[in-house]
Structures are given as structure tokens and as C-alpha cells.
Amino acid sequence: MPDRGGGPTGPRIRVGRPSRRVRTLLMTLGVLAVLAMVFVMFSGFWTDWLWYRSVDYSSVFTTTLWTKIGLFAVFGLLMATAVGVNIWLAHRLRPPLSAMSLEQQSLDRYRMGIAPYKKWVLLAITALVGLIAGASATSQWRTWLMWVNGVSFGQKDPQFQMDVAFYAFDLPWYRFLLGFGFAAVVLSLIAAALTHYLYGGLRITSPGARATAAATGHLSVLLGLFVALKAVAYWLDRYGLAVKSSDFKATDNWTGLRYVDANAYLPAKTILFCIAVICALLFFATLWRRTWQLPVIGFGLMVLSAILIGGLYPAIVQKFQVQPNEQAKEAPYIEKNIEATRKAYGIDGVKPADYLGKGQVKDPDQQRKNADDAASYRMNDPNIVSPTFQQLEQERKYYQFPATLDVDRYKGQDTVIGLRELNLAGVDKRNWINDHFTYTHGFGAVTAKGTDTAEGTSGAPDFTDSGLPTKGMLGDYEQRIYYGEKTTQYSIVGGPQKELDYERDGGGQVTTSYKGKGGIDLSGPLNRAAYAVAFSEPQIMYSGAIGDGSKILYNRTPKERVEAVAPWLTIDGDAYPAVIGKRIQWVIDAYTTTNGYPYASRTTLGDTTADSLTDRQRAVVAQQNQVNYIRNSVKATVDAYDGTVTLYEWDENDPVLKTWKKAFPGTVKAKGDIPEELREHLRYPQDMFKVQRELLALYHVTDAGQFYNASDAWQVPNDPTKSDSNAVPPYYLSMKLPGDQAQQFSLTTTFTPSGRPNLRAFMAVDADAKSSDYGRIQLLRVTDDNVDGPEQVQSRLNRHGPIATYVRDLKGADSTIKYGNLLTVPLDRGFLYVEPIYAQGRGSEFPLLSKVAVVYGQKIGFADDLAGALGQVFGAEGAPDEETPPAEPDEPPTEPPATGDAALQDAIADAQKAYDDARAALEKNPTDWAAYGKAQAALEAALQRAADAQKAQPESAPGSEATPGAEPDAKPDAKPDEGAPGD
């Protein structure tokens, strides 16, 4: 058979080049893929630019962008140059001939392999390290802007007499430069060493010298640079001691120098700096001496010195000098830490004032008058009544109120306010058009008096603005809410597709079309394509519901809008609405912070600001920030209709704000530009107050010895109205403190001794921005050690006979109980506790105010309203204490007290009947609190007659243990929620 050229395995298959058509198709697909990737990246940039331009903060976008580009270019180029030059230099210094050895013969294959591509390899390596370094440097844009724009604090640290600005603005930038220098030298050293090895300048197994003179000199210079940078690091470490955090007996968050730092570490760092400089010079000297002997000896000396001087010596000083007399040694440094911490957190002017705290009813009439004047007691707890707002004022199921409402002031009245925001989960038919075109906004603000309930409603809030559209004291204003805390989806408005405005009570829909200036135009194909890619929503590109006038609204929560236009601010966890100038405005408090204040102890914002009400919506933005300086420097507003963001300067003396204003000129308006109507609604921020109270729990002590011993350390008590163990939240309340002539809108909290439940202190700040004393913190130190704290007061209320009976009856009627805010008010050298109690009957979806409990000293009042409870405590003859159930003010007439067994039996029978009537009333109508209250009053009267009859006998009357409604089996220390299943 003739050979056909296929060989032993068969015919050969010729693989030809792809046809021209295939090549064209592949090239086209490749180009399209590249263009698609480019457009995806471009769409993110373009949509960001459009958004910033729409809110008139394009300068923030451009300043941040150019800063990042500049950092990327400069540090990427520096890193690429450093590595590239050292690779080139190592190649240039290669020996002309390689040694004849197996090692070099093996390396010849690699040298020959990369020889044709040396330039490309060099460019690839330098480009890669440059890109990585440049991308890493862009994250330092805040550090750069603070360094280049930093202003003086006008305060010097006590150790080095450097301005605080050096630690807050300069030192972080120097540390970044030092870290970049180390990275550049190390990468250059590795790249140079590999190049020398590849081309024979370094040898591992070859006979003869291990390195050529050129390689020795080159690598020695790089090692000398590394050691020189280490010398700079030692010098900066000296200043770093002033902002170093460490564990210390006095506090877990100690910052600043201690005795061992000032007397051991500081001189050690100075000595190590000098040794490192000498060692670096020895490495540089190898350029002439061509030997490693002296540099290696110097480097070994530096390492040994770091161990002995930098590690062992401070440990010896701590063990043998400090520990035997630590309190005396550390006292000067504790004083510096106390002074710096109090300044950094704005609490340096707070001085505790002694306050007895032990209230007694001595002059009932006068004390009752004083109690009425002491505060505007809030009966509508904003943390409880949201379901009531939802049930009574939701109007449509696609509206929603926040879980925790807000407290504000309108016409001198403490007011609970909530916005009726959009809730897409309540839309019956969910689709793209309904979600993003039809249901686009909420509608109206609902308000209620903070101190009163509506008459004839069994405890419902007394609404001052209600209905849909809302009507009331706020008058006429733009009620549409396009921007809110619950509005997280994007909406497309203003185009051909009409929006649902609201539904009339009698039926029929009212439609609208957005006319606000907010949003980004979608009429052009470029914008539509960009947003289709950015939102991964292709329908944006071709939907007929989008046309002329269409705008897209997104980034709609107030906090994310403020954070976007001012990324250098930390945002308070609670944005609150206010009707200002015929528009609903969200008011947001914002903070400037730093963690570089020397000697000031640090705190983590997320931990410090957490309490029993903190949730994802109310958590502080950037909550994991560790800071040791904070100022409420900016008040911001976000228009609920068009999303306009306005920043107002609030703290005109804050150097951190001044620095950022230099970096972003024109973004923050002057304090004098704040409208007067807005100023009426500004208040002291909760998160700032929480941070300050956390610090004052320890830093109210200014004596170094007492601070060291922690003998007067405080803690924020747990919320007694909740079953978890979270801190009690601060409460806004109009109240009058000792020495004040009138009530002031205040933010208040309490303290207990560390590890103890007794009340130790009461803290309040003037929260009214229009007050001349705004921001003044008053701290009342309780001098009596036996004053009940909030948890003890709640426990007493739980044990109180009428309350225990009331809870048990509600449980028997399948109802639940909710305890409102336990308000603490200073009164006549004591503290008055006021707590609204809410009941939620079976089948009812919302709680109603049912009872009010009042505690003053040993007296407890428990009645249908505040007046009745205060009347029991400050009655003309004095109120009975917690062991004797008080009579209700509306108690029906009773027979004169009788004595003897017959009287006792009659009283027991009456008590049993009243008890049965109370249960029957609740079973018939769980919200009929009037009937229940009347039966409860009869029960208490019968119990009182039984007690009087029993006292008149020489021994306890038979059957007295069977008194209905007063069983002593209620758990005395039960949490409030244990008697309220389903709470």
C-alpha cells in the first residue's frame, strides 16, 4: 500500500487559520466585550456625578475624585519608579560573565527565556506594583486633606508641647508616608535581590564570593534606607506615646503616657533612634568598604538594643518602680488624662452638685404644686405608641410609621410626631410599575400631645394633626414625603406615568406628578442606559413609562444623603422630622471626630451609643469608629419633598470643622444663616449625650487618687421597662431643675454606682437650641446611699398590690401590659418617678394608656391618670405607702368602717364581688377601662375595710388569708414583661 503521508496513526489533519469572517466576528465580539466593561465602569462614575450635581454638591465629588486621582498617580508612580529603577540598576550591575557552576547553568535557561522580553517584563512588574500602591493610597484621601488643610487647635499636649493639630492632622499623614516608604524599600530590596541572583550578582551554591561588589553596595544602600526609616519610626513613636491606647487599672480605654512610658519607653525610643541612625550610616559605608561586617554588627546591636532597651528595661521599671507604689507614680499622668478627656468630649465644665435624693412628703399641698411645675410629664411614650399611631392614623396599609416616634416642640407643647411614610410591603399588587412609578411617596405628619390623652378614648393619644391629608395645628404645608427613613427604593417620577397621591375616604384615587427639583433626568438615552446598568434594571432602557420630564429619585434616606454630601461627618442615629417653612424637613445632627487627641481616652461610637431602643435604623452611622474627640459641629436638613440637603455650621470654634471647610469650601453654611423657624426645632443630639454620659460615668472624678481607685465609678442602668439588659435611653423632657425658674426642654439620664442598683446621679442637658444655656450639663450627685434607682423603683411597682392585681387581671383576660418611659424628675431634694402604663386588650393591635404610676420616696400612686396618681402621693393626709393599696380618686361612696367578724366577712365578700366584676368587665370588653377602673376602686375600698376590721381584732380574723385579688404570690423581682406575655 502506498504511503499517504499519514504515518502509522492515520492521515494528518491540517489545521488552517480561521476564515476572515470568523476572525472579524471574534474581533467584533472582543471589542464589544471591552466596550461593555468600559461602559459598566463608566456608568458608576457617570451616575455618581449626576447625583452630586442634582443635590448641588458637585464640588464634593470633584474634590474627592481629584484627590484620589492625585494620590493614585503620585504614589503609584513613586512605587513603580522605586521598584523599576532598582530592577534596572541590578540588571545594569550584573557581572559580565557568570560563574561556571550548576547553579548558573540552571539560571541560564531563565535568562535566555526572558531576554527577548526584558523590557516588557520590567514594565509589567512596575505597572503592577504601581497600580496596587496607587489604589492603596487613594484610601488616604481624608488623611491628605486633613494634613494639607489642618488648622491649629490652640492647645498643646502636656508632654511634648506640640499643638493638638500635630497629633490629629499631621501624625497620621507622617505614619502613612513612613509605611509607604517601608513598602517601597522592601519591594525594591526583594526585586533587586532576585535580579542580582538571576544574573549572577548573588550566588547561593556557587564557589567563591557570595555577592559581587556591585550587588553588595546596591543591597547595602537599600538596607541602609530601611534602617533609616526605622530610625524615623522610632522618632515618631515618641510622639505616638501621647495617643497610644493601653489597658490600665483606672480604665480599659486609657490613652496617653503613663509613668513607664515617660521614664522608660520615651528614653528608650530616643536611644534606639540614635542607634538606628548609626546603623544606617554603616550600611551606607559599604559603598566604600565593600564589606558586610560592620553593618551586620550594627544591625545586630540595634536588634539587641530593641529587645533590652525597648522591651526588658520598661518591664523592669514597671515591676520594680511602678507596681510597689503605682498610685503615687501614676497620679500626674492620670491628672493629664482626666483633663484631656474632659476637654476632648466637651465635659470639662461639668461639676457635680450634691443633692440629697431622699424625697419625703412633708408639705403635701406645696409639694403637689411643685410637682405640677417640675415637668411636663410625657404620658405618650414615643417608644410605645407607634402601633397606636399605626392603627388609628395609618389610613392605608401601604403607609407606615417608624417603630419609635420622635419628640419635638410645637407652640410650647412637647409633641410626639411621626411621618406617614410609604411601605411597599402593604401594596396588594407588586410589580415594577407599582413599586417604582405608582407608589412613590408617603403623605403627611401626624402629631399628638406628649402630655395628654384624648377624652373618651380610653387612653388614645390626643392627636393635634391627623387624617389623610392631615389637618390640624401645623396648618397648610407640603405633605408629600419623597425622602424618608423608610424610603429605600428608587422611584421614577414626573413622566408619562401618574403617581398615586392618596385615596379619598369615600373612594377614588387622587393622582399627582412630581414637580420638585430633586432627582436626575431620564429623558436622554445616555442617562437611561447608565442607570439601567447601575441598577441592573434593563427595563429603564426601554420602558414606555419613562419619557419627557421623567426623573429618578434614589439615595432617599436622610442619613445616607447627608453622609454622601459630607463623607467627613459622622451622622447621629436619630434623624427627626419637623414642619418648617411649609415643608417637612428632616433634621440630622452630625459630628466631627478624631482619634488623635493626646491623652484623651477613646470610645467606640457603636458601643457607647447603644441602648434598649437602638436598632438598625437608629444606629449611628460609622458606628465602629474609635474616637477620642467629638463635637456636634453641624446641623443638617433634608427636604422631604425634593431632597435638598443643607449643612449649617453649629460649633464655630471646632478646629476639625474648620479644617474640612477649607478642604470643601462652600459646602457648609454659616451658623447665622440658620432660619429662626428651624432653630426652634433644633435640639441637643442624643448620641452626643450618650457619649458624654458614658465618659462622665468615670470622668466626673477629677481627683487622681479617687480615679485610680475607681471608688466612685458609675454606670448607666439597664432599661427597667425592658426584659433585655440594654442601657436605659436618655429622654427628652421639658423640666425644671433645682435653681431654674422655668421649665427647659432637656435631655436626661440617670446613673447608678458600678455594680449596684441604687441611684447615684442624675444628668440633664439644656437641649433647647434657642436657650442661652444650650448645652449646659447639670450633674446632681446623690448623697444618700439608699435612694432607689430605676430598676429598684420598677421592682417596687411590680410588687405593689394594686399593680400586681392589675397585671394578673390583664393576664387572665388575655391582655398584655406595656410599661412606658420611667421618667425621673428632681423634686424637693428627692426624685419623682412617673411611669405611664399601657394595656393592649385581646384582639386589639395597639396599646392604650390605662394607668399612671408615681413614686416619691416611700409613697406610690397608681391611678387612671397622672392627676390621680399625684393626688395619692401628695394627698392632704399623705398617701399610703406601697404596703397599703391606695384608693382611687373616683372611689364610690362606702359605708363607715365597722369592726368585728361580721364586718370583716362583709368586706371580704365585697372584695370578691369587685374582683369578679373587674374580670368580667375585661372579658366583656378588653378596652373598657372605665368599667374596670370602677370595679378596681371598689376592690381597693373593700380591701381597705377588711384591713381596718382586721386591725380592730385581737387576732387575725379567720379567712383573712383568702382575700381575693391580693395574693402574695406575685414575683417581687419579676421583670415588667414577665407579667405580660406577648409584650
Residue pairs with C-beta under 8 A, 6 or more apart in sequence:
4 11
5 11
5 12
6 12
17 23
18 26
39 529
39 533
40 533
42 530
43 529
43 530
43 531
43 533
43 534
44 534
46 526
46 527
46 530
47 520
47 530
47 531
47 534
48 61
49 58
49 61
50 520
50 527
50 530
51 520
51 554
51 555
51 564
52 58
52 60
52 61
52 564
52 565
53 61
54 518
54 519
54 520
55 518
55 561
55 565
55 643
55 644
55 645
56 644
57 565
57 645
57 667
59 664
59 665
59 666
59 667
60 565
60 566
60 567
60 664
60 667
63 145
63 663
63 664
64 141
64 567
67 141
67 144
67 145
68 138
68 141
71 134
71 137
71 138
71 140
71 141
71 144
72 134
72 135
72 137
72 138
73 134
74 137
75 133
75 134
75 136
75 137
75 180
76 130
76 131
76 133
76 134
76 135
76 137
77 130
77 134
78 133
78 180
78 184
79 129
79 130
79 132
79 133
79 134
79 180
79 183
79 184
79 187
80 126
80 127
80 129
80 130
80 133
81 126
82 184
82 185
82 187
82 188
83 125
83 126
83 129
83 130
83 184
83 187
83 188
83 191
84 122
84 125
84 126
85 188
86 188
86 189
86 191
86 192
86 195
86 218
86 222
87 122
87 125
87 126
87 191
87 192
87 195
88 122
89 192
89 218
90 191
90 192
90 193
90 195
90 196
90 199
90 201
90 215
90 218
91 118
91 195
91 199
93 196
93 201
93 212
93 214
93 215
93 218
94 195
94 196
94 199
94 200
94 201
95 199
95 200
95 201
95 212
95 214
98 104
98 107
98 108
98 199
98 200
99 200
99 203
99 206
99 207
99 208
101 203
101 205
101 206
101 207
102 205
103 203
103 204
103 205
103 206
104 200
104 203
104 206
107 197
107 198
107 200
110 198
111 198
111 199
114 121
125 191
129 187
133 180
133 183
133 184
137 180
140 173
140 176
142 568
143 172
143 173
143 176
144 173
145 568
145 659
145 660
145 663
146 168
146 169
146 172
146 173
146 659
146 660
146 663
147 169
147 170
147 172
147 173
148 663
149 659
149 660
149 662
149 663
150 165
150 168
150 169
150 170
150 659
151 165
151 655
151 658
151 659
151 662
152 163
152 165
152 655
153 163
153 164
153 165
153 168
153 655
154 163
154 655
155 163
155 164
155 343
156 162
156 163
156 164
157 164
157 167
157 242
157 340
157 598
157 599
158 336
158 340
158 599
159 241
159 242
159 257
159 262
159 336
159 598
160 238
160 239
160 242
162 239
162 598
164 596
164 597
164 598
164 655
165 655
166 239
167 239
167 242
167 243
167 596
167 597
167 598
168 594
168 596
168 597
168 629
168 655
168 656
169 596
169 659
171 236
171 239
171 240
171 243
171 596
172 596
174 236
175 236
175 240
178 229
178 232
178 233
178 236
181 225
181 229
182 226
182 229
185 222
185 225
185 226
185 229
186 226
188 222
189 219
189 222
189 223
189 226
192 218
192 219
192 222
193 202
193 219
195 201
196 202
196 211
196 212
196 215
196 218
196 219
197 203
197 204
200 212
201 211
201 212
201 214
201 215
202 210
202 211
202 212
202 215
203 209
203 210
203 211
204 210
211 219
213 290
216 286
216 290
216 291
216 292
217 286
217 287
217 290
220 283
220 284
220 286
220 287
220 292
220 295
221 283
221 284
221 286
221 287
223 283
223 295
223 299
224 280
224 281
224 282
224 283
224 284
224 295
225 280
227 276
227 279
227 280
227 283
227 299
227 302
228 276
228 277
228 280
230 276
230 302
231 273
231 276
231 277
231 280
234 269
234 270
234 272
234 273
234 276
235 269
235 273
237 269
238 266
238 269
238 270
238 273
241 256
241 257
241 261
241 262
241 265
241 266
241 269
242 256
242 257
242 598
242 599
243 255
243 256
243 595
243 596
243 597
243 598
243 628
244 255
244 256
244 257
244 261
245 253
245 254
245 255
245 602
246 254
246 255
246 258
247 254
248 254
248 258
249 326
249 708
249 710
250 330
250 334
250 337
250 707
250 708
250 710
251 601
251 698
253 601
253 602
253 603
254 337
254 601
255 337
255 341
255 598
255 599
255 600
255 601
255 602
255 628
256 333
256 336
256 337
256 340
256 598
256 599
256 600
257 266
257 333
257 336
257 599
258 322
258 330
258 333
259 317
259 321
259 322
259 329
259 330
259 333
260 314
260 317
260 318
260 322
262 333
263 317
263 321
264 313
264 314
264 317
264 318
265 310
265 314
268 309
268 310
268 313
268 314
269 310
271 305
271 309
272 302
272 305
272 306
272 309
272 310
275 298
275 301
275 302
275 305
276 302
278 298
279 295
279 298
279 299
279 301
279 302
282 294
282 295
282 297
282 298
283 295
283 298
283 299
285 294
285 295
286 292
286 294
286 295
321 329
322 329
322 330
326 708
327 705
327 708
327 709
330 704
330 708
331 704
331 705
331 708
332 704
334 704
334 707
334 708
335 704
336 599
337 599
337 600
337 601
338 699
338 701
338 702
338 704
338 707
339 348
339 599
340 597
340 598
340 599
340 600
341 599
341 600
341 601
341 628
341 695
341 699
342 348
342 350
342 695
342 699
342 702
343 600
344 597
344 600
344 628
344 629
344 630
345 600
345 629
345 630
345 691
345 692
345 695
345 699
346 630
346 631
346 692
346 775
347 692
347 695
347 696
347 699
347 777
349 777
350 696
350 700
350 777
350 779
351 779
352 700
352 761
352 779
352 780
352 781
353 738
353 778
353 779
353 780
353 781
354 780
354 781
354 783
355 738
355 762
355 780
355 781
355 782
355 783
355 826
355 829
356 782
356 783
356 784
356 829
356 830
357 759
357 780
357 782
357 783
357 784
357 787
357 829
357 830
357 831
358 784
358 786
358 787
358 829
358 830
358 857
359 827
359 828
359 829
359 830
359 831
359 832
359 856
359 857
360 830
360 857
361 367
361 856
361 857
361 859
361 873
361 874
361 878
361 879
364 874
364 875
364 876
364 877
364 878
365 874
365 876
367 827
367 828
367 874
368 870
368 871
368 874
370 827
370 828
371 827
371 832
371 856
371 870
371 873
371 874
372 870
373 736
373 743
374 735
374 736
374 825
374 826
374 827
374 832
375 733
375 734
375 735
375 736
375 743
375 823
375 825
376 413
376 414
376 450
376 451
376 733
376 734
376 735
376 743
377 451
377 733
377 823
377 825
377 834
377 866
378 407
378 414
378 416
378 450
378 451
378 731
378 733
378 821
378 823
378 836
379 450
379 451
379 452
379 453
379 820
379 836
379 849
379 852
379 866
380 416
380 448
380 449
380 450
380 451
380 452
380 453
380 461
380 836
380 849
381 820
381 821
381 836
381 838
382 404
382 405
382 406
382 407
382 416
383 404
383 405
383 613
383 729
383 820
383 821
384 818
384 820
384 836
384 838
384 847
385 405
385 416
385 448
385 461
385 838
385 847
386 401
386 402
386 403
386 404
386 405
386 418
387 845
387 846
387 847
388 460
388 461
388 846
388 847
388 848
389 401
389 405
389 418
389 446
389 448
389 461
390 400
390 401
390 845
390 846
391 845
391 846
392 460
392 461
392 463
392 466
392 846
393 401
393 420
393 446
393 463
393 466
393 467
394 400
394 401
394 420
395 420
395 467
395 468
396 426
396 468
396 502
396 503
397 423
397 426
398 422
398 423
398 424
398 425
398 426
398 427
398 439
399 420
399 421
399 422
399 423
399 426
399 442
399 443
400 420
400 421
400 422
400 423
400 426
400 442
400 486
401 418
401 419
401 420
401 421
401 446
402 418
402 419
402 421
402 485
402 486
402 617
403 615
403 617
404 613
404 615
404 618
405 416
405 417
405 418
406 416
406 417
406 418
406 574
406 576
406 577
407 414
407 415
407 416
407 417
407 450
407 732
408 414
408 415
408 417
408 576
408 578
408 681
408 683
409 415
409 680
409 681
409 734
409 745
409 768
410 447
410 464
410 473
410 474
411 473
413 449
413 450
413 451
413 464
414 449
414 450
414 451
414 732
414 733
414 734
414 745
415 447
415 448
415 449
415 450
415 464
416 447
416 448
416 449
416 450
416 461
417 445
417 446
417 447
417 576
417 577
417 578
418 445
418 446
418 577
419 442
419 444
419 445
419 446
419 481
419 484
419 577
419 584
419 640
420 442
420 443
420 444
420 445
420 446
420 468
420 470
420 481
421 442
421 481
421 484
421 485
421 486
421 487
422 439
422 440
422 441
422 442
422 481
422 484
422 486
422 487
423 486
424 430
424 435
424 439
424 489
427 434
427 435
427 439
432 539
433 497
433 545
435 489
436 489
436 490
436 491
436 492
437 491
437 492
437 493
437 497
437 499
437 545
438 497
438 498
438 499
438 500
439 499
439 500
440 482
440 491
440 493
440 499
440 500
440 514
440 553
441 480
441 481
441 482
441 487
441 491
441 499
442 480
442 481
442 484
442 486
442 487
443 468
443 469
443 470
443 479
443 480
443 481
443 501
443 502
444 465
444 467
444 468
444 469
444 470
444 479
444 481
445 465
445 470
445 474
445 479
445 577
445 579
445 584
446 463
446 465
446 466
446 470
447 463
447 464
447 465
447 472
447 473
447 474
448 461
448 462
448 463
448 464
449 461
449 462
449 464
452 462
453 459
453 460
453 461
453 462
453 849
453 865
454 460
454 461
454 462
454 463
455 462
457 848
458 848
458 850
458 927
458 928
458 929
458 930
459 838
459 839
459 848
459 849
459 850
459 929
460 848
460 849
463 472
464 472
464 473
464 474
465 471
465 472
465 473
465 474
466 472
468 502
468 503
468 505
469 479
469 502
470 479
474 579
476 582
477 579
477 582
477 583
477 584
478 582
478 583
478 584
478 641
479 584
480 501
480 512
480 640
480 641
481 487
481 584
481 640
481 641
482 491
482 493
482 514
482 516
482 518
482 553
482 556
482 640
482 641
482 642
482 643
483 518
483 553
483 556
483 557
483 558
483 561
483 586
483 638
483 639
483 640
483 641
483 642
483 643
484 556
484 557
484 558
484 586
484 640
485 557
485 558
485 559
485 575
485 586
485 617
487 556
487 557
488 556
488 557
489 556
490 535
490 552
490 553
490 554
490 556
491 552
491 553
491 554
491 556
492 522
492 540
492 545
492 546
492 550
492 551
492 552
492 553
493 499
493 513
493 514
493 519
493 550
493 551
493 553
494 513
494 514
494 515
494 519
494 549
494 550
494 551
495 513
495 522
495 523
495 545
495 546
495 547
495 548
495 549
495 550
495 551
496 544
496 545
496 546
496 547
496 548
496 550
497 545
497 546
498 511
498 512
498 513
499 511
499 512
499 513
499 514
500 509
500 510
500 511
500 512
501 509
501 510
501 511
501 512
502 509
502 510
503 509
503 510
504 510
513 549
514 551
514 553
516 641
516 642
516 643
517 642
517 644
518 551
518 553
518 639
518 641
518 642
518 643
518 644
519 551
519 552
519 553
519 643
520 527
520 531
520 551
520 552
521 527
521 550
521 551
522 528
522 531
522 540
522 546
522 550
522 551
522 552
523 546
523 547
523 548
523 549
523 550
528 540
528 541
528 546
529 541
531 537
531 540
531 552
532 538
532 539
532 540
532 541
540 546
540 552
553 643
555 561
555 564
556 643
558 575
558 586
558 588
558 638
559 571
559 575
559 588
559 621
561 638
561 643
561 645
562 569
562 571
562 588
562 590
562 636
562 638
562 645
562 647
563 569
563 571
563 621
565 645
565 647
565 667
566 590
566 634
566 636
566 647
566 660
566 664
566 667
566 668
568 592
568 660
568 663
568 664
569 590
569 591
569 592
569 634
570 590
570 591
570 592
570 593
570 605
570 620
570 621
570 622
570 625
570 627
570 630
571 588
571 589
571 590
571 591
571 620
571 621
571 622
572 588
572 589
572 590
572 591
572 620
572 621
572 685
572 686
572 687
572 688
573 609
573 614
573 618
573 619
573 620
573 621
573 623
573 686
573 687
574 618
574 685
574 686
574 687
575 586
575 587
575 588
575 638
576 586
576 587
577 584
577 585
577 586
577 587
577 640
578 584
578 585
578 587
578 678
578 681
579 585
580 637
580 675
580 677
580 678
580 681
581 675
581 677
581 678
583 639
583 640
583 641
584 639
584 640
584 641
585 637
585 638
585 639
585 640
585 678
586 637
586 638
586 639
586 640
587 635
587 636
587 637
587 678
587 681
587 682
588 635
588 636
588 637
588 638
589 632
589 634
589 635
589 636
589 685
589 687
589 688
590 632
590 633
590 634
590 635
590 636
590 647
591 630
591 631
591 632
591 633
591 634
591 685
591 687
591 688
592 630
592 631
592 633
592 634
592 651
592 654
592 656
592 657
592 660
593 605
593 625
593 627
593 629
593 630
593 631
593 656
594 627
594 628
594 629
594 656
595 602
595 625
595 626
595 627
595 628
595 629
596 628
596 629
597 628
597 629
600 628
600 629
601 628
601 695
601 699
602 626
602 627
602 628
603 626
603 627
603 628
603 691
603 694
603 695
604 623
604 624
604 625
604 626
605 620
605 622
605 623
605 624
605 625
605 626
605 627
605 687
605 691
606 619
606 620
606 623
606 624
606 625
608 690
608 691
608 694
609 619
609 620
609 623
609 686
609 687
609 690
609 691
610 619
610 726
610 727
611 690
611 719
611 726
611 727
611 728
611 729
611 730
612 718
612 719
612 722
612 724
612 726
612 727
612 728
612 729
613 729
614 726
620 687
629 656
630 688
630 691
631 651
631 654
631 656
631 657
632 650
632 651
632 684
632 685
632 688
633 649
633 650
633 651
633 654
633 656
633 657
634 647
634 648
634 649
634 650
634 657
634 668
635 647
635 648
635 650
635 674
635 682
636 645
636 646
636 647
636 648
637 644
637 645
637 646
637 648
637 678
638 644
638 645
646 669
647 667
647 668
647 669
648 668
648 669
648 670
648 671
648 673
648 674
649 657
649 661
649 668
649 669
649 670
649 671
650 671
651 657
652 671
657 668
660 668
661 667
661 668
674 682
679 769
679 770
680 769
680 770
681 769
682 769
682 770
683 732
683 745
683 747
683 767
683 768
683 769
684 747
684 765
684 766
684 767
684 769
684 774
684 775
686 729
686 730
686 747
689 730
689 747
689 749
689 765
690 730
692 765
692 777
693 716
693 730
693 749
693 751
693 763
694 716
696 714
696 751
696 763
696 777
696 779
697 713
697 714
697 715
697 716
697 751
697 754
698 707
698 710
698 713
698 714
699 707
700 712
700 714
700 761
700 779
700 781
701 707
701 712
701 713
706 712
710 754
712 753
713 753
713 754
714 751
714 752
714 753
714 754
714 760
714 761
715 751
715 752
715 753
715 754
715 755
716 727
716 728
716 749
716 750
716 751
717 727
717 728
717 750
717 751
717 752
717 757
717 789
717 790
717 791
718 724
718 725
718 726
718 727
718 728
718 791
719 726
719 727
719 728
719 729
720 728
720 790
720 791
720 793
720 794
720 795
720 819
720 822
720 976
721 794
721 819
721 820
721 821
721 822
721 835
721 976
722 976
722 977
723 975
723 976
723 977
723 978
728 749
728 750
728 790
728 822
730 747
730 748
730 749
731 747
731 748
731 749
731 821
731 823
732 745
732 746
732 747
732 767
733 745
733 746
733 747
733 748
733 823
733 825
734 743
734 744
734 745
734 746
735 743
735 744
735 746
735 748
735 764
735 825
736 742
736 743
736 744
737 744
737 746
737 764
737 778
737 780
737 826
738 780
738 826
744 766
744 767
744 768
744 771
744 773
745 766
745 767
745 768
745 771
746 764
746 765
746 766
746 767
746 768
747 764
747 765
747 767
748 762
748 763
748 764
748 765
748 824
749 762
749 763
749 764
750 759
750 761
750 762
750 763
750 789
750 790
750 824
751 759
751 760
751 761
751 762
751 763
752 758
752 759
752 760
752 789
752 790
752 791
753 760
756 789
757 788
757 789
757 791
757 792
758 782
758 785
758 786
758 787
758 788
758 789
758 792
759 782
759 787
759 788
759 789
759 790
759 831
760 781
760 782
760 789
761 779
761 780
761 781
761 782
762 779
762 780
762 782
762 824
762 826
762 831
763 777
763 778
763 779
763 780
764 777
764 778
765 775
765 776
765 777
765 778
766 773
766 774
766 775
766 776
767 774
768 774
780 826
787 830
787 831
788 796
788 855
790 822
790 824
790 833
793 822
793 833
793 855
794 819
794 822
794 835
794 976
795 972
795 973
796 855
796 860
796 882
797 803
797 835
797 853
797 855
797 860
798 804
798 807
798 970
798 971
798 972
798 973
798 974
798 976
798 979
799 882
799 970
799 972
800 853
800 860
800 862
800 882
800 885
801 882
801 883
801 885
801 943
801 966
802 862
802 885
802 886
802 936
802 940
803 837
803 851
803 853
803 862
804 970
804 979
805 936
805 939
805 965
805 966
806 817
806 851
806 862
806 936
807 817
807 970
807 979
807 980
808 967
808 970
808 979
809 918
809 919
809 922
809 932
809 965
810 816
810 817
810 839
810 922
810 979
810 980
811 979
811 980
811 981
812 919
812 922
813 841
813 842
813 919
813 922
813 923
813 926
814 842
814 926
815 839
815 840
815 841
815 842
815 922
815 926
816 839
816 840
816 847
816 980
816 981
816 982
816 983
817 837
817 838
817 839
817 840
817 976
817 979
817 980
817 983
818 837
818 838
818 839
818 840
818 847
818 980
818 983
819 835
819 837
819 838
819 976
820 835
820 836
820 837
820 838
820 849
821 835
821 836
822 833
822 834
822 835
823 833
823 834
823 835
824 831
824 832
824 833
825 831
825 832
825 833
825 834
826 832
827 856
830 856
830 857
831 856
832 854
832 855
832 856
833 853
833 854
833 855
833 856
834 852
834 853
834 854
834 866
834 869
835 852
835 853
835 854
836 849
836 851
836 852
837 849
837 850
837 851
837 852
837 853
838 847
838 848
838 849
838 850
839 847
839 848
839 850
839 851
839 926
839 927
839 929
840 846
840 847
840 848
841 922
841 925
841 926
841 927
842 926
843 926
844 926
844 927
848 927
848 929
850 864
850 929
851 862
851 863
851 864
852 861
852 862
852 863
852 864
852 865
852 866
852 868
852 869
853 860
853 861
853 862
853 869
854 860
854 861
854 862
854 866
854 869
854 870
854 872
854 873
855 861
855 873
856 873
856 874
858 881
858 882
859 872
859 873
859 878
859 879
859 880
859 881
859 882
860 872
860 873
860 879
860 881
860 882
860 886
861 868
861 869
861 870
861 871
861 872
861 873
861 879
861 886
862 869
862 872
862 886
863 869
863 871
863 872
863 886
863 888
863 889
864 888
864 890
864 929
864 933
867 889
868 888
868 889
868 890
871 889
872 879
872 880
872 886
872 887
872 889
873 879
879 886
880 886
884 944
884 947
885 940
885 943
885 944
885 966
886 940
887 937
887 940
887 941
887 944
888 933
888 936
888 937
888 940
890 933
890 934
890 937
891 937
891 938
891 940
891 941
892 934
892 937
892 938
892 941
894 941
894 945
895 945
897 903
897 945
897 948
897 949
898 906
898 945
898 949
899 948
899 949
899 952
899 953
900 949
900 952
900 953
901 953
901 957
901 958
903 945
903 949
904 946
904 949
904 950
904 953
904 957
904 959
904 960
905 957
905 959
906 945
907 942
907 943
907 945
907 946
907 949
908 942
908 946
908 959
908 960
908 962
908 963
908 964
910 938
910 941
910 942
910 945
911 939
911 942
911 943
911 946
911 963
911 964
911 965
912 964
913 938
914 935
914 936
914 938
914 939
914 941
914 942
914 965
915 935
915 939
915 964
915 965
917 935
917 938
918 932
918 935
918 936
918 939
918 965
921 928
921 931
921 932
921 935
922 928
922 932
924 931
925 931
939 965
943 963
943 965
943 966
946 960
946 963
949 957
950 956
950 957
950 960
970 979
971 978
976 983
977 983
